[in-house]
Amino acid sequence: VYLIVFFVLLSGFFHPLITNTNFDVVVIGSFVLFVGLAGGILLYKASISDTKREIFFAAGFALIGISIYFIYEYAGRY
């Protein structure tokens, strides 16, 4: 619950309230941050797992790469 609140506030929860715009930015930002968080968790699982280390490692970096792609795509610089 604390992570959800932290990421929603981090992605600009108060900005749409102040500027009277849509909350789409908050939803997209939260989604991108959670994809990166899932990648980080999978990388942690790769460091402590003995059997599926390669799968966790590849999936973790893939999710972090997807998160970075979404960030650049949303920023319009890619």
Long-range contacts (C-beta under 8 A, 24 or more apart in sequence): 3-37, 4-30, 7-33, 7-34, 7-37, 28-70, 28-74, 31-70, 32-67, 32-70, 32-71, 32-74, 33-67, 35-63, 35-66, 35-67, 35-70, 36-63, 36-64, 36-67, 36-68, 38-63, 39-63, 39-64, 39-65, 39-66, 39-67, 40-64
